[in-house]
């Protein structure tokens, strides 16, 4: 596709349910990042993939959060047993490679807004 | 932990006047980015500053970086309505991680 595509754009769920958020990066992009943005705040780093390898998951808040990118393309961020504090915009970004990202060629998707009731 | 502070957080601009947004960060970095976000939209890259003293300009926006002071500024010249948006600065803290400021919400009034 032309840009980073995320789905669903909006997700409302009840506390305790599991949710899966999908990211389809720009074709050919090796590096993929997940960020979380609370209302009125800047994005916060969650995790980073290089191809299918998860290089850093230090930003995942706790073990209810996990992410995968099994074939080095589409990535899924899964939140188990959701809590109200998980409500936020979840943004995915991709870049051709890490060098490209460092020089500003980092492209963000429009995000998935999660609301936990 | 790298901390990034932007100020002001809210900025009401009058058309035609000049304004500056400040971005301070807590630890050494040589990568500073400015993004624009329109409501409901993605983050759009505005500037990448990769060295001390770097200055970039695009239209009415100009960004600069002072790595010794750990300070970047985004200067807006002769504000116009279509500059209304939220502006974020972000600092590169390692090879791939960005730390963002809280954003500055800009409203331009006639």
Backbone of each chain as ProteinMPNN parsed JSONL, in Angstrom:
{"seq_chain_A": "XXXXXXXXXXXXXXXXXXXXXXXXXXXXXXXXXXXXXXXXXXXXXXXXXXXXXXXXXXXXXXXXXXXXXXXXXXXXXXXXXXXXXXXXXXXXXXXXXXXXXXXXXXXXXXXXXXXXX", "coords_chain_A": {"N_chain_A": [[0.813, -1.197, 0.0], [0.206, 2.383, -0.098], [0.875, 3.673, 2.237], [1.514, 3.28, 5.805], [-0.626, 0.977, 7.167], [-3.207, 0.575, 9.505], [-5.266, -1.459, 11.554], [-7.993, -2.432, 13.714], [-9.324, 0.893, 13.082], [-10.713, 2.007, 15.145], [-11.463, 0.696, 18.305], [-13.592, -0.592, 20.644], [-13.831, -2.066, 23.724], [-14.654, -4.358, 26.356], [-13.525, -4.335, 29.71], [-11.141, -6.776, 30.549], [-11.328, -8.29, 28.272], [-9.546, -9.65, 25.421], [-7.546, -7.991, 22.968], [-6.527, -7.488, 19.577], [-4.341, -5.735, 17.589], [-3.606, -4.589, 14.388], [-0.877, -4.087, 12.119], [0.128, -3.044, 8.984], [2.907, -2.632, 7.305], [4.685, -0.299, 5.131], [5.362, -1.599, 1.959], [8.227, -3.608, 1.703], [9.569, -2.441, 3.76], [11.791, -2.905, 6.351], [12.116, -2.349, 9.044], [10.079, -2.034, 11.91], [7.92, -0.415, 14.157], [6.214, -0.023, 17.261], [4.22, 2.322, 18.941], [2.693, 3.983, 21.732], [0.15, 6.304, 22.359], [-1.085, 8.398, 24.673], [-3.952, 10.409, 25.462], [-3.398, 13.78, 24.856], [-0.67, 13.573, 25.11], [2.701, 12.82, 23.976], [3.778, 10.252, 21.644], [4.799, 7.074, 23.02], [7.45, 4.788, 23.108], [7.004, 1.355, 22.402], [7.799, -1.225, 21.221], [10.166, -2.82, 18.957], [10.854, -4.101, 15.746], [13.086, -5.841, 13.623], [13.039, -6.999, 10.491], [11.634, -10.127, 11.083], [12.408, -10.369, 13.633], [12.083, -9.536, 16.998], [13.543, -6.899, 18.326], [13.628, -5.252, 20.489], [11.729, -5.01, 23.316], [11.327, -3.45, 25.423], [9.646, -1.326, 26.05], [7.106, -2.292, 26.394], [4.387, -2.309, 28.571], [3.69, -4.294, 30.502], [3.332, -7.87, 31.124], [0.972, -8.455, 29.875], [0.937, -7.411, 27.434], [1.937, -8.094, 24.135], [3.798, -8.645, 21.109], [4.106, -9.508, 17.676], [5.699, -10.469, 14.6], [5.598, -12.423, 12.419], [6.315, -13.115, 9.724], [7.893, -11.145, 8.927], [6.592, -8.969, 7.897], [3.541, -7.981, 8.166], [2.45, -6.949, 11.383], [1.297, -7.784, 14.659], [-0.103, -6.436, 17.529], [-0.888, -7.494, 20.657], [-3.124, -7.3, 23.34], [-3.807, -8.64, 26.351], [-6.482, -9.441, 28.563], [-7.664, -6.811, 28.966], [-7.419, -3.561, 30.477], [-8.798, -0.534, 31.886], [-6.853, 1.451, 31.897], [-5.393, 0.862, 29.681], [-6.458, 2.175, 27.576], [-5.916, 4.107, 24.77], [-4.215, 5.655, 21.945], [-2.806, 3.563, 19.61], [0.042, 3.412, 17.806], [1.649, 2.521, 14.798], [4.747, 2.351, 13.1], [6.923, 2.45, 10.249], [10.056, 1.815, 8.559], [12.434, 1.872, 5.878], [14.896, 0.794, 6.59], [16.99, 0.768, 9.537], [18.866, 2.818, 9.294], [17.632, 4.539, 7.494], [15.467, 5.343, 9.041], [16.76, 6.829, 10.995], [17.541, 9.045, 9.574], [15.225, 10.314, 9.179], [13.338, 9.106, 7.574], [10.891, 7.846, 8.486], [7.789, 6.427, 8.844], [4.566, 6.943, 9.972], [1.548, 5.227, 10.866], [-2.048, 5.85, 10.876], [-3.046, 5.048, 13.238], [-4.569, 3.036, 15.868], [-7.327, 3.478, 17.756], [-7.937, 2.629, 20.97], [-10.443, 1.897, 23.241], [-11.225, 1.051, 26.457], [-13.782, -0.174, 28.303]], "CA_chain_A": [[0.0, 0.0, 0.0], [0.916, 3.637, -0.191], [1.346, 4.096, 3.543], [1.36, 2.301, 6.88], [-2.055, 0.763, 7.388], [-3.502, -0.034, 10.801], [-6.668, -1.831, 11.759], [-9.051, -1.506, 13.336], [-9.049, 2.292, 13.41], [-11.33, 2.223, 16.445], [-11.855, -0.536, 18.97], [-14.151, -0.43, 21.978], [-13.911, -3.387, 24.315], [-14.922, -4.379, 27.792], [-12.414, -4.73, 30.572], [-10.96, -8.22, 30.67], [-11.274, -8.912, 26.948], [-8.294, -9.541, 24.679], [-7.64, -7.292, 21.693], [-5.39, -7.605, 18.665], [-4.222, -4.584, 16.706], [-2.786, -5.01, 13.246], [-0.112, -3.084, 11.393], [0.642, -3.458, 7.685], [3.868, -1.563, 6.992], [4.947, -0.014, 3.726], [5.99, -2.761, 1.328], [9.683, -3.573, 1.636], [10.154, -1.847, 4.973], [12.359, -3.92, 7.223], [11.993, -1.952, 10.456], [8.696, -1.75, 12.32], [7.882, 0.086, 15.535], [4.923, 0.269, 17.885], [4.196, 3.371, 19.949], [1.386, 4.234, 22.349], [-0.029, 7.733, 22.61], [-2.214, 8.745, 25.521], [-4.563, 11.687, 25.114], [-2.656, 14.943, 25.323], [0.744, 13.231, 25.292], [3.41, 12.344, 22.798], [3.898, 8.791, 21.562], [5.81, 6.393, 23.831], [7.946, 3.574, 22.469], [6.628, 0.057, 22.961], [8.623, -2.324, 20.771], [10.795, -2.624, 17.66], [11.187, -5.303, 14.984], [13.912, -5.788, 12.431], [12.471, -8.188, 9.853], [10.692, -10.808, 11.984], [13.001, -10.432, 14.967], [11.753, -8.474, 17.937], [14.85, -6.485, 18.837], [13.503, -4.542, 21.766], [10.353, -4.95, 23.815], [11.461, -2.82, 26.732], [8.586, -0.375, 26.308], [5.824, -2.948, 26.688], [4.134, -1.968, 29.977], [3.66, -5.481, 31.37], [3.268, -9.113, 30.338], [-0.295, -8.588, 29.134], [1.205, -6.885, 26.098], [2.893, -8.837, 23.326], [3.774, -8.286, 19.699], [4.793, -10.443, 16.805], [5.818, -10.132, 13.176], [6.112, -13.751, 12.076], [6.877, -13.239, 8.379], [8.677, -9.957, 8.629], [5.801, -7.933, 7.241], [2.455, -7.565, 9.06], [2.689, -7.144, 12.812], [0.127, -7.741, 15.529], [0.091, -6.1, 18.941], [-1.976, -8.123, 21.398], [-3.27, -6.932, 24.742], [-4.669, -9.605, 27.017], [-7.166, -9.01, 29.81], [-7.538, -5.351, 28.908], [-7.8, -2.723, 31.609], [-9.17, 0.812, 31.454], [-5.63, 2.234, 31.699], [-4.827, 0.541, 28.37], [-7.095, 3.043, 26.582], [-4.934, 5.008, 24.159], [-3.997, 5.471, 20.51], [-1.647, 2.717, 19.366], [0.577, 3.794, 16.483], [2.699, 1.72, 14.183], [5.578, 3.089, 12.156], [7.886, 1.597, 9.553], [11.102, 2.459, 7.777], [13.132, 0.96, 4.971], [15.809, 0.154, 7.522], [17.243, 1.644, 10.674], [19.579, 4.011, 8.828], [16.628, 5.428, 6.905], [14.692, 5.921, 10.142], [17.573, 7.838, 11.672], [17.6, 10.263, 8.762], [13.898, 10.914, 9.119], [12.427, 8.369, 6.708], [10.079, 7.012, 9.353], [6.415, 6.725, 8.451], [3.593, 6.511, 10.961], [0.175, 4.983, 10.484], [-3.026, 6.73, 11.506], [-3.268, 4.565, 14.596], [-5.768, 2.318, 16.316], [-7.752, 4.041, 19.039], [-8.522, 1.604, 21.835], [-11.191, 2.341, 24.425], [-11.6, -0.066, 27.318], [-14.854, 0.277, 29.204]], "C_chain_A": [[0.846, 1.245, 0.0], [1.503, 4.061, 1.146], [1.221, 2.957, 4.535], [-0.127, 2.19, 7.213], [-2.28, 0.049, 8.715], [-4.98, -0.36, 10.888], [-6.822, -2.572, 13.087], [-8.669, -0.06, 13.668], [-9.598, 2.632, 14.798], [-11.742, 0.877, 17.016], [-12.352, -0.191, 20.364], [-14.341, -1.83, 22.542], [-14.207, -3.264, 25.805], [-13.68, -4.852, 28.536], [-12.354, -6.242, 30.686], [-10.898, -8.956, 29.346], [-9.88, -8.755, 26.352], [-8.538, -8.765, 23.388], [-6.363, -7.498, 20.885], [-5.432, -6.449, 17.689], [-3.215, -4.927, 15.61], [-2.087, -3.832, 12.595], [0.418, -3.69, 10.104], [1.62, -2.373, 7.23], [3.959, -1.317, 5.491], [5.745, -1.185, 3.147], [7.511, -2.591, 1.25], [10.358, -2.998, 2.862], [10.537, -2.942, 5.961], [12.081, -3.62, 8.69], [10.559, -1.559, 10.771], [8.675, -1.435, 13.809], [6.434, 0.219, 15.988], [5.132, 1.341, 18.949], [2.781, 3.474, 20.516], [1.296, 5.711, 22.691], [-1.275, 7.961, 23.441], [-2.718, 10.122, 25.127], [-3.762, 12.839, 25.699], [-1.181, 14.706, 25.553], [1.381, 12.883, 23.96], [3.469, 10.826, 22.794], [5.012, 8.267, 22.462], [6.164, 5.069, 23.173], [7.457, 2.323, 23.193], [7.622, -1.026, 22.555], [9.11, -2.073, 19.353], [11.145, -3.976, 17.041], [12.141, -4.948, 13.847], [13.646, -7.102, 11.691], [11.497, -8.841, 10.841], [11.19, -10.823, 13.423], [12.599, -9.235, 15.817], [13.029, -8.079, 18.673], [14.767, -5.855, 20.224], [12.032, -4.52, 22.156], [10.315, -4.254, 25.173], [10.344, -1.839, 27.065], [7.22, -0.991, 26.569], [5.554, -2.825, 28.185], [4.178, -3.152, 30.942], [3.432, -6.716, 30.497], [1.909, -9.359, 29.701], [-0.122, -8.138, 27.685], [2.222, -7.77, 25.389], [2.768, -8.41, 21.883], [4.526, -9.337, 18.913], [4.787, -9.929, 15.376], [6.386, -11.369, 12.48], [6.763, -13.869, 10.699], [7.627, -11.981, 7.969], [7.916, -8.874, 7.901], [4.745, -7.423, 8.219], [2.821, -7.879, 10.508], [1.371, -7.046, 13.57], [0.56, -7.414, 16.952], [-1.129, -6.637, 19.682], [-1.954, -7.665, 22.843], [-4.261, -7.911, 25.363], [-5.289, -8.981, 28.264], [-7.093, -7.488, 29.952], [-8.046, -4.686, 30.179], [-8.069, -1.324, 31.092], [-7.916, 1.651, 31.163], [-4.939, 1.915, 30.368], [-5.42, 1.422, 27.271], [-6.094, 4.078, 26.077], [-5.008, 4.841, 22.647], [-2.73, 4.631, 20.359], [-1.194, 2.954, 17.933], [1.69, 2.868, 16.052], [3.479, 2.623, 13.228], [6.515, 2.112, 11.458], [8.916, 2.434, 8.82], [11.802, 1.404, 6.937], [14.143, 0.122, 5.757], [16.125, 1.153, 8.623], [17.961, 2.934, 10.243], [18.597, 5.027, 8.246], [15.813, 6.101, 8.003], [15.469, 7.036, 10.81], [17.657, 9.135, 10.888], [16.217, 10.828, 8.481], [12.897, 10.179, 8.247], [11.653, 7.334, 7.518], [8.627, 7.41, 9.143], [5.452, 6.116, 9.459], [2.254, 6.213, 10.31], [-0.766, 5.92, 11.223], [-3.453, 6.239, 12.881], [-4.554, 3.779, 14.776], [-6.134, 2.887, 17.678], [-8.491, 2.983, 19.83], [-9.188, 2.261, 23.027], [-11.62, 1.109, 25.197], [-12.607, 0.43, 28.345], [-14.824, -0.453, 30.53]], "O_chain_A": [[2.071, 1.171, 0.089], [2.528, 4.742, 1.181], [0.876, 1.83, 4.179], [-0.79, 3.186, 7.502], [-1.628, -0.951, 9.013], [-5.829, 0.364, 10.369], [-5.901, -3.255, 13.535], [-7.763, 0.164, 14.47], [-9.021, 3.439, 15.526], [-12.295, 0.03, 16.315], [-11.639, 0.417, 21.162], [-14.95, -2.684, 21.898], [-14.031, -2.21, 26.416], [-12.901, -5.665, 28.038], [-13.369, -6.907, 30.891], [-10.47, -10.109, 29.29], [-9.13, -7.852, 26.722], [-9.607, -8.868, 22.787], [-5.274, -7.659, 21.436], [-6.449, -6.214, 17.038], [-2.14, -5.471, 15.863], [-2.626, -2.728, 12.525], [1.079, -4.728, 10.126], [1.191, -1.298, 6.811], [3.374, -2.047, 4.692], [6.679, -1.689, 3.771], [8.012, -1.564, 0.791], [11.581, -3.059, 2.99], [9.721, -3.779, 6.346], [11.841, -4.531, 9.483], [9.91, -0.848, 10.004], [9.327, -2.102, 14.612], [5.547, 0.533, 15.195], [6.073, 1.287, 19.74], [1.805, 3.102, 19.864], [2.231, 6.298, 23.236], [-2.392, 7.743, 22.971], [-1.987, 10.908, 24.526], [-3.483, 12.866, 26.898], [-0.503, 15.554, 26.133], [0.699, 12.679, 22.956], [3.238, 10.188, 23.821], [6.036, 8.924, 22.646], [5.287, 4.324, 22.736], [7.489, 2.24, 24.42], [8.223, -1.675, 23.412], [8.561, -1.24, 18.632], [11.66, -4.871, 17.711], [12.017, -3.905, 13.205], [13.978, -8.18, 12.186], [10.623, -8.161, 11.378], [10.47, -11.245, 14.328], [12.751, -8.082, 15.413], [13.53, -8.815, 19.523], [15.707, -5.92, 21.016], [11.19, -4.054, 21.388], [9.391, -4.449, 25.963], [10.114, -1.546, 28.238], [6.278, -0.284, 26.928], [6.405, -3.198, 28.992], [4.65, -3.02, 32.071], [3.35, -6.611, 29.273], [1.718, -10.384, 29.046], [-0.943, -8.453, 26.823], [3.24, -8.15, 25.968], [1.738, -7.869, 21.479], [5.454, -9.972, 19.413], [3.983, -9.077, 15.0], [7.523, -11.355, 12.009], [7.689, -14.664, 10.534], [7.95, -11.79, 6.797], [8.519, -7.956, 7.344], [5.024, -6.527, 9.016], [3.412, -8.914, 10.815], [0.456, -6.324, 13.173], [1.47, -8.035, 17.501], [-2.264, -6.276, 19.37], [-0.906, -7.643, 23.489], [-5.415, -7.992, 24.942], [-4.7, -8.12, 28.918], [-6.541, -6.958, 30.916], [-8.957, -5.17, 30.85], [-7.63, -0.961, 30.001], [-7.938, 2.484, 30.256], [-4.007, 2.615, 29.971], [-4.925, 1.41, 26.144], [-5.503, 4.824, 26.858], [-5.753, 4.008, 22.132], [-1.693, 4.967, 20.929], [-1.939, 2.73, 16.98], [2.554, 2.485, 16.841], [2.922, 3.543, 12.628], [6.859, 1.069, 12.013], [8.685, 3.6, 8.502], [11.768, 0.211, 7.242], [14.222, -1.096, 5.6], [15.586, 2.26, 8.637], [17.687, 4.009, 10.776], [18.722, 6.229, 8.482], [15.504, 7.289, 7.912], [14.902, 8.073, 11.155], [17.826, 10.206, 11.47], [16.058, 11.716, 7.643], [11.732, 10.572, 8.178], [11.741, 6.13, 7.279], [8.275, 8.585, 9.249], [5.518, 4.924, 9.759], [1.867, 6.854, 9.333], [-0.342, 6.689, 12.086], [-4.149, 6.949, 13.607], [-5.48, 3.844, 13.968], [-5.361, 2.795, 18.632], [-9.543, 2.499, 19.413], [-8.585, 3.072, 23.73], [-12.296, 0.231, 24.661], [-12.327, 1.325, 29.142], [-15.657, -0.191, 31.397]]}, "seq_chain_B": "XXXXXXXXXXXXXXXXXXXXXXXXXXXXXXXXXXXXXXXXXXXXXXXXXXXXXXXXXXXXXXXXXXXXXXXXXXXXXXXXXXXXXXXXXXXXXXXXXXXXXXXXXXXXXX", "coords_chain_B": {"N_chain_B": [[17.046, 7.937, 32.009], [15.725, 9.349, 29.142], [14.371, 12.54, 28.98], [11.997, 14.673, 27.51], [11.038, 17.911, 27.038], [8.553, 20.115, 26.075], [7.671, 23.452, 25.374], [5.605, 26.296, 24.741], [2.754, 24.317, 25.936], [0.356, 24.854, 24.856], [-0.564, 27.119, 22.338], [-1.743, 30.081, 21.259], [-1.994, 31.727, 18.381], [-1.709, 34.802, 16.636], [-2.696, 35.718, 13.421], [-0.141, 36.453, 11.135], [1.823, 37.135, 12.953], [4.931, 36.336, 14.729], [6.248, 33.368, 16.249], [7.676, 31.084, 18.715], [8.447, 27.727, 19.435], [9.7, 25.681, 21.994], [12.027, 23.07, 22.67], [13.364, 21.083, 24.997], [15.809, 18.723, 26.089], [17.016, 15.945, 28.049], [19.369, 14.327, 27.985], [22.419, 13.624, 26.194], [22.156, 13.823, 22.693], [22.21, 13.428, 19.157], [20.235, 13.556, 17.345], [17.349, 14.983, 16.301], [13.941, 15.51, 15.899], [11.163, 17.014, 14.291], [7.66, 16.877, 14.263], [4.437, 17.098, 12.756], [1.027, 16.997, 13.685], [-2.203, 16.605, 12.596], [-5.64, 16.784, 13.659], [-6.927, 13.566, 14.245], [-5.278, 12.443, 12.399], [-2.194, 11.047, 11.032], [1.26, 11.194, 12.181], [3.267, 13.629, 10.747], [6.349, 14.031, 9.252], [8.39, 16.845, 9.73], [10.96, 18.131, 10.082], [14.38, 17.059, 10.222], [17.072, 17.063, 12.328], [20.434, 16.756, 12.574], [22.875, 17.488, 13.583], [24.971, 19.6, 15.652], [24.036, 22.958, 15.639], [22.576, 22.76, 13.36], [20.252, 23.922, 10.977], [17.085, 24.097, 9.606], [14.733, 24.964, 7.081], [11.414, 25.426, 5.995], [9.098, 26.827, 4.145], [7.086, 28.775, 6.209], [8.168, 27.814, 8.512], [10.916, 27.208, 10.671], [13.53, 25.297, 11.925], [15.892, 24.66, 14.505], [18.942, 23.433, 16.038], [20.673, 23.053, 19.04], [22.996, 21.261, 20.342], [24.656, 21.374, 22.52], [23.359, 22.925, 24.408], [21.233, 21.326, 24.59], [18.808, 21.836, 23.229], [16.16, 22.552, 21.052], [14.555, 24.618, 18.661], [11.481, 25.642, 17.204], [10.577, 27.82, 14.912], [8.043, 30.025, 13.965], [7.042, 31.942, 11.34], [5.14, 34.774, 10.606], [2.38, 33.775, 11.112], [-0.153, 31.655, 9.758], [-3.508, 30.453, 9.109], [-3.524, 27.752, 8.285], [-1.484, 26.586, 9.638], [-2.351, 25.672, 12.03], [-2.274, 23.086, 14.295], [-0.961, 20.174, 16.042], [2.278, 20.138, 17.284], [5.113, 18.146, 17.557], [8.201, 17.495, 19.161], [10.891, 15.174, 18.891], [13.359, 13.052, 20.227], [16.213, 11.208, 19.37], [17.228, 8.393, 21.085], [18.688, 6.091, 21.06], [19.779, 3.659, 18.717], [17.319, 3.342, 17.486], [15.114, 4.146, 18.963], [12.675, 6.612, 19.672], [12.112, 9.43, 21.714], [9.426, 11.319, 22.668], [8.239, 14.693, 23.017], [5.522, 16.281, 24.85], [3.975, 17.627, 23.106], [2.847, 20.548, 21.309], [0.016, 22.37, 21.071], [-1.231, 24.223, 18.554], [-3.081, 27.044, 17.728], [-4.28, 29.142, 15.294], [-5.473, 32.345, 15.038], [-7.567, 34.81, 13.502]], "CA_chain_B": [[15.907, 8.003, 31.103], [15.677, 10.595, 28.381], [13.145, 13.331, 29.132], [11.845, 15.709, 26.493], [10.041, 18.884, 27.474], [8.179, 21.144, 25.117], [6.836, 24.558, 25.851], [4.435, 26.034, 25.579], [1.936, 23.184, 25.528], [-0.726, 25.433, 24.054], [-0.124, 28.383, 21.779], [-2.735, 30.758, 20.434], [-1.236, 32.656, 17.542], [-2.446, 35.754, 15.809], [-2.215, 35.691, 12.043], [0.837, 37.456, 10.748], [2.865, 37.341, 13.964], [5.96, 35.31, 14.834], [6.232, 32.626, 17.507], [8.689, 30.045, 18.843], [8.205, 26.572, 20.309], [10.971, 25.214, 22.527], [12.128, 21.653, 22.996], [14.553, 20.774, 25.804], [15.937, 17.312, 26.391], [17.836, 15.779, 29.251], [20.659, 13.663, 27.802], [23.062, 13.889, 24.902], [21.653, 13.184, 21.48], [22.487, 14.203, 17.943], [19.138, 13.382, 16.402], [16.175, 15.696, 16.795], [12.932, 15.5, 14.853], [9.91, 17.732, 14.502], [6.519, 16.298, 13.573], [3.152, 17.792, 12.824], [-0.118, 16.092, 13.734], [-3.532, 17.172, 12.476], [-6.607, 15.956, 14.388], [-7.345, 12.324, 13.617], [-4.339, 12.041, 11.343], [-0.922, 10.489, 11.461], [2.351, 12.139, 12.401], [3.944, 13.989, 9.506], [7.693, 14.523, 9.526], [8.677, 18.198, 9.255], [12.4, 18.383, 10.011], [15.334, 16.18, 10.886], [18.271, 17.831, 12.668], [21.378, 15.687, 12.908], [24.168, 17.965, 14.075], [24.914, 20.853, 16.396], [23.986, 24.127, 14.774], [21.763, 22.503, 12.165], [19.081, 24.771, 10.768], [16.307, 23.702, 8.434], [13.592, 25.861, 6.864], [10.438, 25.022, 4.999], [7.996, 27.78, 4.188], [7.065, 29.654, 7.374], [8.724, 27.096, 9.648], [12.353, 27.036, 10.712], [13.939, 24.549, 13.103], [17.329, 24.707, 14.775], [19.371, 22.506, 17.086], [21.876, 23.348, 19.821], [23.189, 20.032, 21.116], [25.332, 21.679, 23.785], [22.31, 23.387, 25.317], [20.156, 20.33, 24.523], [17.646, 22.671, 22.938], [15.768, 22.81, 19.673], [13.458, 25.575, 18.553], [10.698, 25.671, 15.977], [10.15, 29.207, 14.771], [6.964, 30.221, 12.994], [7.061, 33.317, 10.832], [3.889, 35.279, 10.009], [1.462, 32.627, 11.228], [-1.367, 31.581, 8.941], [-4.47, 29.516, 9.676], [-3.263, 26.338, 8.004], [-0.462, 26.063, 10.543], [-3.009, 25.134, 13.224], [-1.991, 21.648, 14.42], [-0.109, 19.878, 17.19], [3.667, 19.942, 16.869], [5.888, 17.335, 18.495], [9.608, 17.217, 18.935], [11.289, 13.833, 19.314], [14.813, 12.927, 20.327], [16.7, 9.853, 19.205], [17.964, 8.026, 22.293], [19.623, 5.025, 20.694], [19.736, 3.48, 17.262], [15.995, 3.241, 16.872], [14.021, 4.588, 19.813], [12.412, 8.047, 19.772], [11.402, 9.936, 22.894], [8.656, 12.472, 22.223], [7.672, 15.652, 23.94], [4.065, 16.169, 25.026], [3.296, 18.293, 21.995], [2.369, 21.927, 21.433], [-1.187, 22.557, 20.258], [-1.206, 25.576, 17.993], [-4.303, 27.558, 17.109], [-4.027, 30.443, 14.676], [-6.707, 33.114, 14.941], [-7.483, 35.974, 12.601]], "C_chain_B": [[15.865, 9.369, 30.428], [14.334, 11.288, 28.576], [13.153, 14.459, 28.109], [10.718, 16.635, 26.931], [9.801, 19.922, 26.389], [7.446, 22.259, 25.839], [6.752, 25.644, 24.795], [3.697, 24.788, 25.119], [0.77, 23.643, 24.663], [-0.275, 26.813, 23.588], [-1.213, 28.929, 20.867], [-2.018, 31.854, 19.663], [-2.176, 33.599, 16.818], [-1.842, 35.712, 14.416], [-1.213, 36.814, 11.802], [1.958, 37.688, 11.743], [3.792, 36.131, 14.046], [5.951, 34.66, 16.213], [7.32, 31.563, 17.497], [8.217, 28.972, 19.812], [9.563, 26.018, 20.71], [10.91, 23.736, 22.891], [13.455, 21.415, 23.721], [14.608, 19.276, 26.067], [17.08, 17.081, 27.362], [19.191, 15.122, 29.041], [21.155, 13.874, 26.375], [22.405, 13.115, 23.77], [22.005, 14.06, 20.29], [21.413, 13.997, 16.883], [17.877, 14.002, 16.985], [15.197, 15.824, 15.636], [11.755, 16.383, 15.27], [8.835, 17.101, 13.63], [5.325, 17.223, 13.728], [2.052, 16.734, 12.855], [-1.398, 16.898, 13.622], [-4.519, 16.245, 13.156], [-7.022, 14.724, 13.609], [-6.405, 11.795, 12.556], [-3.058, 11.477, 11.936], [0.079, 11.602, 11.755], [3.083, 12.364, 11.082], [5.308, 14.577, 9.843], [7.886, 15.91, 8.922], [10.184, 18.387, 9.029], [13.172, 17.284, 10.734], [16.603, 16.993, 11.102], [19.288, 16.859, 13.235], [22.734, 16.187, 13.386], [23.995, 19.282, 14.803], [24.932, 22.022, 15.418], [23.147, 23.937, 13.527], [20.555, 23.425, 12.148], [18.391, 24.303, 9.496], [15.107, 24.65, 8.32], [12.711, 25.301, 5.777], [9.259, 25.974, 5.126], [8.116, 28.699, 5.401], [7.677, 29.031, 8.613], [10.235, 26.99, 9.518], [12.72, 26.352, 12.015], [15.446, 24.627, 13.251], [17.652, 23.798, 15.947], [20.662, 22.997, 17.718], [22.094, 22.15, 20.742], [23.886, 20.298, 22.45], [24.334, 22.137, 24.835], [21.181, 22.385, 25.418], [18.821, 21.018, 24.274], [17.426, 22.735, 21.432], [14.622, 23.807, 19.685], [12.778, 25.405, 17.201], [10.109, 27.064, 15.888], [9.123, 29.317, 13.663], [6.935, 31.688, 12.615], [5.729, 33.659, 10.186], [2.835, 34.181, 9.941], [0.24, 32.779, 10.315], [-2.226, 30.432, 9.461], [-4.084, 28.062, 9.459], [-2.082, 25.768, 8.785], [-1.051, 25.53, 11.842], [-2.865, 23.619, 13.235], [-1.308, 21.43, 15.757], [1.283, 19.533, 16.688], [4.418, 19.191, 17.969], [7.364, 17.415, 18.134], [9.901, 15.822, 19.466], [12.801, 13.741, 19.25], [15.194, 11.461, 20.181], [17.578, 9.472, 20.379], [18.851, 6.808, 22.107], [19.449, 4.808, 19.188], [18.338, 3.544, 16.67], [14.871, 3.868, 17.696], [13.903, 6.116, 19.787], [11.688, 8.344, 21.077], [10.746, 11.246, 22.509], [8.363, 13.42, 23.373], [6.157, 15.512, 23.975], [3.285, 16.85, 23.918], [2.88, 19.714, 22.332], [1.181, 22.091, 20.506], [-1.284, 24.018, 19.85], [-2.547, 25.901, 17.357], [-3.994, 28.945, 16.565], [-5.359, 31.152, 14.477], [-6.479, 34.339, 14.063], [-7.142, 37.25, 13.352]], "O_chain_B": [[15.961, 10.407, 31.084], [13.282, 10.687, 28.359], [14.173, 15.107, 27.876], [9.591, 16.199, 27.164], [10.737, 20.523, 25.861], [6.701, 22.026, 26.791], [7.703, 25.882, 24.051], [3.974, 24.258, 24.042], [0.265, 22.885, 23.834], [0.319, 27.576, 24.35], [-1.559, 28.329, 19.85], [-1.496, 32.8, 20.253], [-3.29, 33.234, 16.442], [-0.622, 35.674, 14.257], [-1.416, 37.958, 12.209], [2.939, 38.361, 11.426], [3.496, 35.059, 13.518], [5.682, 35.317, 17.219], [7.827, 31.18, 16.443], [7.66, 29.269, 20.87], [10.466, 25.897, 19.882], [9.888, 23.227, 23.352], [14.528, 21.532, 23.13], [13.573, 18.634, 26.248], [17.989, 17.901, 27.487], [20.094, 15.337, 29.849], [20.398, 14.251, 25.481], [22.136, 11.918, 23.88], [22.088, 15.282, 20.406], [21.636, 14.226, 15.695], [17.401, 13.586, 18.041], [15.578, 16.2, 14.528], [11.41, 16.477, 16.448], [9.041, 16.826, 12.448], [5.218, 18.004, 14.674], [2.122, 15.72, 12.161], [-1.661, 17.773, 14.447], [-4.277, 15.041, 13.232], [-7.423, 14.821, 12.449], [-6.707, 10.807, 11.888], [-2.865, 11.437, 13.151], [-0.217, 12.787, 11.599], [3.466, 11.417, 10.394], [5.405, 15.516, 10.633], [7.585, 16.13, 7.749], [10.622, 18.751, 7.937], [12.702, 16.678, 11.697], [17.15, 17.553, 10.152], [19.039, 16.212, 14.252], [23.652, 15.388, 13.576], [23.009, 19.992, 14.606], [25.742, 22.064, 14.492], [23.018, 24.858, 12.72], [19.924, 23.671, 13.175], [19.021, 24.136, 8.451], [14.543, 25.081, 9.326], [13.188, 24.772, 4.773], [8.513, 25.926, 6.105], [9.153, 29.334, 5.593], [7.702, 29.664, 9.669], [10.773, 26.728, 8.442], [12.281, 26.769, 13.087], [16.184, 24.656, 12.266], [16.781, 23.437, 16.739], [21.625, 23.317, 17.021], [21.457, 22.037, 21.79], [23.723, 19.534, 23.401], [24.447, 21.783, 26.009], [20.269, 22.553, 26.228], [17.847, 20.816, 24.998], [18.355, 22.94, 20.651], [13.818, 23.831, 20.617], [13.411, 25.073, 16.2], [9.251, 27.442, 16.686], [9.301, 28.78, 12.569], [6.818, 32.564, 13.472], [5.243, 32.927, 9.323], [2.453, 33.724, 8.864], [-0.306, 33.867, 10.135], [-1.737, 29.548, 10.165], [-4.288, 27.226, 10.339], [-1.723, 24.603, 8.614], [-0.321, 24.989, 12.673], [-3.284, 22.944, 12.294], [-1.097, 22.375, 16.518], [1.439, 18.727, 15.771], [4.363, 19.554, 19.144], [7.731, 17.403, 16.959], [9.233, 15.347, 20.385], [13.438, 14.278, 18.344], [14.579, 10.583, 20.787], [18.571, 10.147, 20.652], [19.699, 6.538, 22.957], [19.01, 5.713, 18.479], [18.186, 3.775, 15.471], [13.782, 4.098, 17.171], [14.906, 6.824, 19.868], [10.783, 7.618, 21.489], [11.42, 12.18, 22.075], [8.255, 13.017, 24.531], [5.578, 14.724, 23.225], [2.073, 16.672, 23.804], [2.599, 20.04, 23.485], [1.318, 21.966, 19.289], [-1.401, 24.916, 20.683], [-3.076, 25.132, 16.555], [-3.505, 29.813, 17.288], [-6.262, 30.625, 13.828], [-5.359, 34.827, 13.91], [-7.035, 38.314, 12.743]]}, "name": "protein", "num_of_chains": 2, "seq": "XXXXXXXXXXXXXXXXXXXXXXXXXXXXXXXXXXXXXXXXXXXXXXXXXXXXXXXXXXXXXXXXXXXXXXXXXXXXXXXXXXXXXXXXXXXXXXXXXXXXXXXXXXXXXXXXXXXXXXXXXXXXXXXXXXXXXXXXXXXXXXXXXXXXXXXXXXXXXXXXXXXXXXXXXXXXXXXXXXXXXXXXXXXXXXXXXXXXXXXXXXXXXXXXXXXXXXXXXXXXXXXXXXX"}
